[in-house]
Amino acid sequence: MIFCIYLWGIETDAVMLRTLLKNAGLLVILIGVILLGIVVFAGSQTNASLALSLVLIVAGLIAHIVIGKLVE
């Protein structure tokens, strides 16, 4: 009984990690959008901060597509 519970816990952790990995690209996109919103609403728009936001959004999009195909 304890062995089955232990194995069930390992399987649940693997599923949870797989789900987190699938959503990693979306998290990076979300960070880029939040950074872009902060920069725009603060009024301190510099090329570096806008470029960083763009890189995060594009990298998150690419990561979401690639990781989604690899995990399935």
ZADREN-242187 format. One record per residue (C-alpha): residue in three letters; x, y, z. Coordinates in steps of 0.001 Angstrom, whole numbers, padded with zeros to 6 digits, always signed. Example, Ala and Ser with C-alpha at 12.3 -4.5 7.8 and 13.67 -1.06 7.14 Angstrom:
ALA+012300-004500+007800/SER+013670-001060+007140/
# end
This chain:
MET+000000+000000+000000/ILE+002772+002458+000927/PHE+004690+001473-002213/CYS+001641+002291-004395/ILE+001228+005662-002714/TYR+004927+006362-003241/LEU+004694+005484-006944/TRP+001541+007578-007298/GLY+003413+010555-005824/ILE+006239+010178-008335/GLU+003790+009992-011229/THR+001953+013078-010001/ASP+005221+015011-009752/ALA+006129+013996-013304/VAL+002763+015159-014612/MET+003090+018422-012700/LEU+006578+019037-014111/ARG+005383+018226-017622/THR+002544+020730-017246/LEU+004924+023374-015922/LEU+007312+022702-018790/LYS+004486+023058-021321/ASN+003607+026445-019858/ALA+007185+027740-019539/GLY+006945+029607-022850/LEU+003719+031268-021776/LEU+005338+032367-018531/VAL+008187+034005-020451/ILE+005660+035769-022713/LEU+003768+036962-019644/ILE+006979+038332-018089/GLY+007738+040197-021346/VAL+004242+041694-021490/ILE+004366+042761-017835/LEU+007770+044365-018386/LEU+006453+046157-021464/GLY+003429+047416-019532/ILE+005587+048711-016698/VAL+007894+050514-019124/VAL+005041+052108-021073/PHE+002987+053206-018067/ALA+006042+054498-016209/GLY+006935+056632-019212/SER+010567+055550-019198/GLN+010716+054050-022656/THR+014250+053311-023718/ASN+015375+051217-026632/ALA+016986+048696-024303/SER+013871+048063-022226/LEU+011632+047836-025301/ALA+014090+045476-026990/LEU+014264+043296-023876/SER+010477+043055-023822/LEU+010425+042131-027497/VAL+013108+039474-027044/LEU+011235+037934-024096/ILE+007950+037815-025990/VAL+009460+036321-029155/ALA+011612+033830-027211/GLY+008595+032774-025169/LEU+006549+032244-028309/ILE+009252+030124-029918/ALA+009811+028185-026686/HIS+006081+027530-026337/ILE+005903+026080-029849/VAL+009074+023982-029583/ILE+008482+022672-026065/GLY+004849+021919-026878/LYS+005911+019692-029771/LEU+008636+017958-027737/VAL+006557+017254-024637/GLU+003590+015716-026451/
# end
